[in-house]
Amino acid sequence: MSKDDVAIQIDVARESAKLRPTFTWPPQITRPQVAAGFEGLPSRISIYQGHGRVRRREVSVFVLFGRPRPTNGQLRRANAELRRVRF
């Protein structure tokens, strides 16, 4: 992953377990919500993790950034992409 890259993974499921939501859809990622040093990843990569409920589905979102602190442009790109997702 290069320093300017952004990768998004969205998992959608119908879960019987109820987890405490961390966002409403679509999430709006801010820099303080992003952390570097996720287990198994190089420290130069940071990640946002969130979980929420969209209608009857449990949604988990993982957004990886190619830097320990994402740029404003990376945050804008990630948020714009998340706004385009339809369930």
Biotite code that builds the C-alpha atoms (Angstrom):
import biotite.structure as struc

atoms = struc.array([
    struc.Atom([0.000, 0.000, 0.000], chain_id="A", res_id=1, res_name="MET", atom_name="CA", element="C"),
    struc.Atom([1.485, 3.341, -1.007], chain_id="A", res_id=2, res_name="SER", atom_name="CA", element="C"),
    struc.Atom([1.275, 6.370, 1.276], chain_id="A", res_id=3, res_name="LYS", atom_name="CA", element="C"),
    struc.Atom([-1.538, 7.956, -0.785], chain_id="A", res_id=4, res_name="ASP", atom_name="CA", element="C"),
    struc.Atom([-3.741, 4.852, -0.947], chain_id="A", res_id=5, res_name="ASP", atom_name="CA", element="C"),
    struc.Atom([-7.051, 4.255, 0.800], chain_id="A", res_id=6, res_name="VAL", atom_name="CA", element="C"),
    struc.Atom([-8.638, 0.796, 1.066], chain_id="A", res_id=7, res_name="ALA", atom_name="CA", element="C"),
    struc.Atom([-12.207, 0.218, 2.256], chain_id="A", res_id=8, res_name="ILE", atom_name="CA", element="C"),
    struc.Atom([-13.760, -3.030, 3.446], chain_id="A", res_id=9, res_name="GLN", atom_name="CA", element="C"),
    struc.Atom([-17.466, -3.201, 4.293], chain_id="A", res_id=10, res_name="ILE", atom_name="CA", element="C"),
    struc.Atom([-18.997, -6.312, 5.831], chain_id="A", res_id=11, res_name="ASP", atom_name="CA", element="C"),
    struc.Atom([-22.774, -6.637, 5.938], chain_id="A", res_id=12, res_name="VAL", atom_name="CA", element="C"),
    struc.Atom([-24.592, -9.324, 7.905], chain_id="A", res_id=13, res_name="ALA", atom_name="CA", element="C"),
    struc.Atom([-27.711, -10.143, 9.807], chain_id="A", res_id=14, res_name="ARG", atom_name="CA", element="C"),
    struc.Atom([-26.417, -10.745, 13.310], chain_id="A", res_id=15, res_name="GLU", atom_name="CA", element="C"),
    struc.Atom([-28.209, -12.115, 16.326], chain_id="A", res_id=16, res_name="SER", atom_name="CA", element="C"),
    struc.Atom([-25.706, -10.466, 18.672], chain_id="A", res_id=17, res_name="ALA", atom_name="CA", element="C"),
    struc.Atom([-26.309, -6.775, 19.241], chain_id="A", res_id=18, res_name="LYS", atom_name="CA", element="C"),
    struc.Atom([-23.160, -4.658, 19.287], chain_id="A", res_id=19, res_name="LEU", atom_name="CA", element="C"),
    struc.Atom([-23.065, -1.049, 20.366], chain_id="A", res_id=20, res_name="ARG", atom_name="CA", element="C"),
    struc.Atom([-23.077, 1.076, 17.191], chain_id="A", res_id=21, res_name="PRO", atom_name="CA", element="C"),
    struc.Atom([-20.218, 3.503, 16.643], chain_id="A", res_id=22, res_name="THR", atom_name="CA", element="C"),
    struc.Atom([-21.850, 5.338, 13.712], chain_id="A", res_id=23, res_name="PHE", atom_name="CA", element="C"),
    struc.Atom([-25.019, 5.940, 11.725], chain_id="A", res_id=24, res_name="THR", atom_name="CA", element="C"),
    struc.Atom([-24.876, 5.417, 7.964], chain_id="A", res_id=25, res_name="TRP", atom_name="CA", element="C"),
    struc.Atom([-22.914, 6.732, 6.276], chain_id="A", res_id=26, res_name="PRO", atom_name="CA", element="C"),
    struc.Atom([-20.101, 7.188, 8.763], chain_id="A", res_id=27, res_name="PRO", atom_name="CA", element="C"),
    struc.Atom([-18.165, 10.446, 8.645], chain_id="A", res_id=28, res_name="GLN", atom_name="CA", element="C"),
    struc.Atom([-14.515, 9.610, 9.361], chain_id="A", res_id=29, res_name="ILE", atom_name="CA", element="C"),
    struc.Atom([-12.464, 12.228, 11.159], chain_id="A", res_id=30, res_name="THR", atom_name="CA", element="C"),
    struc.Atom([-8.741, 12.151, 11.871], chain_id="A", res_id=31, res_name="ARG", atom_name="CA", element="C"),
    struc.Atom([-9.133, 11.474, 15.648], chain_id="A", res_id=32, res_name="PRO", atom_name="CA", element="C"),
    struc.Atom([-11.063, 8.291, 14.805], chain_id="A", res_id=33, res_name="GLN", atom_name="CA", element="C"),
    struc.Atom([-8.103, 6.893, 12.843], chain_id="A", res_id=34, res_name="VAL", atom_name="CA", element="C"),
    struc.Atom([-5.350, 4.990, 14.642], chain_id="A", res_id=35, res_name="ALA", atom_name="CA", element="C"),
    struc.Atom([-1.997, 3.593, 13.543], chain_id="A", res_id=36, res_name="ALA", atom_name="CA", element="C"),
    struc.Atom([-0.449, 0.431, 14.894], chain_id="A", res_id=37, res_name="GLY", atom_name="CA", element="C"),
    struc.Atom([-3.198, -2.096, 14.140], chain_id="A", res_id=38, res_name="PHE", atom_name="CA", element="C"),
    struc.Atom([-2.085, -5.653, 14.890], chain_id="A", res_id=39, res_name="GLU", atom_name="CA", element="C"),
    struc.Atom([-0.566, -7.348, 11.865], chain_id="A", res_id=40, res_name="GLY", atom_name="CA", element="C"),
    struc.Atom([-0.110, -4.144, 9.853], chain_id="A", res_id=41, res_name="LEU", atom_name="CA", element="C"),
    struc.Atom([3.002, -2.010, 9.457], chain_id="A", res_id=42, res_name="PRO", atom_name="CA", element="C"),
    struc.Atom([2.995, 1.073, 11.731], chain_id="A", res_id=43, res_name="SER", atom_name="CA", element="C"),
    struc.Atom([2.972, 3.347, 8.668], chain_id="A", res_id=44, res_name="ARG", atom_name="CA", element="C"),
    struc.Atom([-0.630, 2.237, 7.940], chain_id="A", res_id=45, res_name="ILE", atom_name="CA", element="C"),
    struc.Atom([-3.552, 3.602, 9.950], chain_id="A", res_id=46, res_name="SER", atom_name="CA", element="C"),
    struc.Atom([-7.092, 2.291, 10.221], chain_id="A", res_id=47, res_name="ILE", atom_name="CA", element="C"),
    struc.Atom([-10.615, 3.416, 10.987], chain_id="A", res_id=48, res_name="TYR", atom_name="CA", element="C"),
    struc.Atom([-12.968, 0.775, 12.376], chain_id="A", res_id=49, res_name="GLN", atom_name="CA", element="C"),
    struc.Atom([-16.664, 1.287, 12.869], chain_id="A", res_id=50, res_name="GLY", atom_name="CA", element="C"),
    struc.Atom([-19.828, -0.675, 13.370], chain_id="A", res_id=51, res_name="HIS", atom_name="CA", element="C"),
    struc.Atom([-23.441, 0.330, 12.922], chain_id="A", res_id=52, res_name="GLY", atom_name="CA", element="C"),
    struc.Atom([-26.900, -0.819, 12.043], chain_id="A", res_id=53, res_name="ARG", atom_name="CA", element="C"),
    struc.Atom([-28.464, -0.002, 8.678], chain_id="A", res_id=54, res_name="VAL", atom_name="CA", element="C"),
    struc.Atom([-32.120, -1.010, 8.724], chain_id="A", res_id=55, res_name="ARG", atom_name="CA", element="C"),
    struc.Atom([-31.983, -4.724, 9.620], chain_id="A", res_id=56, res_name="ARG", atom_name="CA", element="C"),
    struc.Atom([-28.313, -5.244, 8.827], chain_id="A", res_id=57, res_name="ARG", atom_name="CA", element="C"),
    struc.Atom([-25.189, -4.986, 10.964], chain_id="A", res_id=58, res_name="GLU", atom_name="CA", element="C"),
    struc.Atom([-22.466, -3.150, 9.044], chain_id="A", res_id=59, res_name="VAL", atom_name="CA", element="C"),
    struc.Atom([-18.743, -3.177, 9.861], chain_id="A", res_id=60, res_name="SER", atom_name="CA", element="C"),
    struc.Atom([-16.425, -0.737, 8.124], chain_id="A", res_id=61, res_name="VAL", atom_name="CA", element="C"),
    struc.Atom([-12.639, -0.875, 7.968], chain_id="A", res_id=62, res_name="PHE", atom_name="CA", element="C"),
    struc.Atom([-10.795, 1.902, 6.172], chain_id="A", res_id=63, res_name="VAL", atom_name="CA", element="C"),
    struc.Atom([-7.024, 1.642, 5.801], chain_id="A", res_id=64, res_name="LEU", atom_name="CA", element="C"),
    struc.Atom([-4.843, 4.629, 4.999], chain_id="A", res_id=65, res_name="PHE", atom_name="CA", element="C"),
    struc.Atom([-1.296, 4.433, 3.654], chain_id="A", res_id=66, res_name="GLY", atom_name="CA", element="C"),
    struc.Atom([0.005, 6.856, 6.309], chain_id="A", res_id=67, res_name="ARG", atom_name="CA", element="C"),
    struc.Atom([-0.046, 6.928, 10.106], chain_id="A", res_id=68, res_name="PRO", atom_name="CA", element="C"),
    struc.Atom([-2.091, 10.157, 9.889], chain_id="A", res_id=69, res_name="ARG", atom_name="CA", element="C"),
    struc.Atom([-4.337, 10.397, 6.815], chain_id="A", res_id=70, res_name="PRO", atom_name="CA", element="C"),
    struc.Atom([-4.324, 13.589, 4.801], chain_id="A", res_id=71, res_name="THR", atom_name="CA", element="C"),
    struc.Atom([-7.434, 15.740, 4.417], chain_id="A", res_id=72, res_name="ASN", atom_name="CA", element="C"),
    struc.Atom([-7.637, 14.482, 0.837], chain_id="A", res_id=73, res_name="GLY", atom_name="CA", element="C"),
    struc.Atom([-7.581, 10.840, 1.928], chain_id="A", res_id=74, res_name="GLN", atom_name="CA", element="C"),
    struc.Atom([-10.331, 11.501, 4.481], chain_id="A", res_id=75, res_name="LEU", atom_name="CA", element="C"),
    struc.Atom([-12.435, 13.307, 1.842], chain_id="A", res_id=76, res_name="ARG", atom_name="CA", element="C"),
    struc.Atom([-11.993, 10.437, -0.631], chain_id="A", res_id=77, res_name="ARG", atom_name="CA", element="C"),
    struc.Atom([-12.917, 7.797, 1.948], chain_id="A", res_id=78, res_name="ALA", atom_name="CA", element="C"),
    struc.Atom([-15.990, 9.707, 3.145], chain_id="A", res_id=79, res_name="ASN", atom_name="CA", element="C"),
    struc.Atom([-17.134, 10.392, -0.425], chain_id="A", res_id=80, res_name="ALA", atom_name="CA", element="C"),
    struc.Atom([-16.851, 6.694, -1.268], chain_id="A", res_id=81, res_name="GLU", atom_name="CA", element="C"),
    struc.Atom([-18.804, 5.688, 1.835], chain_id="A", res_id=82, res_name="LEU", atom_name="CA", element="C"),
    struc.Atom([-21.595, 8.130, 0.919], chain_id="A", res_id=83, res_name="ARG", atom_name="CA", element="C"),
    struc.Atom([-21.980, 6.327, -2.423], chain_id="A", res_id=84, res_name="ARG", atom_name="CA", element="C"),
    struc.Atom([-22.616, 2.897, -0.860], chain_id="A", res_id=85, res_name="VAL", atom_name="CA", element="C"),
    struc.Atom([-26.215, 1.665, -1.119], chain_id="A", res_id=86, res_name="ARG", atom_name="CA", element="C"),
    struc.Atom([-27.694, -1.334, 0.644], chain_id="A", res_id=87, res_name="PHE", atom_name="CA", element="C"),
])
